[in-house]
Amino acid sequence: MTGLKTAVRSHIGRVRQLNEDRAWVGTTPGGLTAAAVADGMGGHNAGDVASTLAIDSLSKSLSAWEGVVSAIEAEEKLKAIVLAANAAVFEAASTKPQYHNMGTTVVVALLDEREGLIGHIGDSRAYRVRGGAIEQLTDDHTLVNELARSGQLSREEAANHPRRNVLTRALGTDADVSVDLQRIDMLPGDRLLICSDGLSALVDKALILDTMNTEGVTLDQRADRLIALALTAGGDDNVTVALIEYEAETVTRDGGTP
Ligand code: MG
């Protein structure tokens, strides 16, 4: 087992009739820590079906994940399980008219105390908080982000754009999808935040960092505070957070570890 702690929270928000976000945290048989967040989309509550199918598929695959021998093999395998989730959602969307065109974002993390893999599609995000700084690890697959990257929109214009929710990539809307995968390292004291846009689009990054960094707070309390911040900011979307913490060793006065 790893020494990583996890916490997960999801809230319907103040405006929506249904929570179409889903999240899961767990461990693989080999003791890796895993987390996934999905934010579903589609008419007539289909978003709820898409995110549920995706998280069910990912959690099943990760719960059966056996150790792999190489980094490359791990990447290929993680990609394969995201593609299996894509197939599950796409098949349901293709066979039932009411689910036509449904899809979901997804962020999946798999890690131990040394390193990890992050896979993502869409605009749910992963951040790493390390040494008082917050770093966004994922790059949104949105129209406005592409326009901002090519210099056609400023970052500020992108953040306030009326079409900022338009995704350029989603899980389940096509038979095939490209998964962004990256390898990260982990250091004692690091905290990972995986969240839906119900947090990242509403709450200032500096405020998120403060909440992630406050001393003397449990990981569950941090998750609750992040949800509360989104609700205070209006809560106009479902909001979901999954946290993973690599606790720094506390050194006692005699120099040993408790
Ligand atoms: Mg959302």
Residues whose N, C-alpha, C, O or C-beta is under 5 A from the ligand:
A	BS01	MG	D39 S196 D197 G198 D237 N238
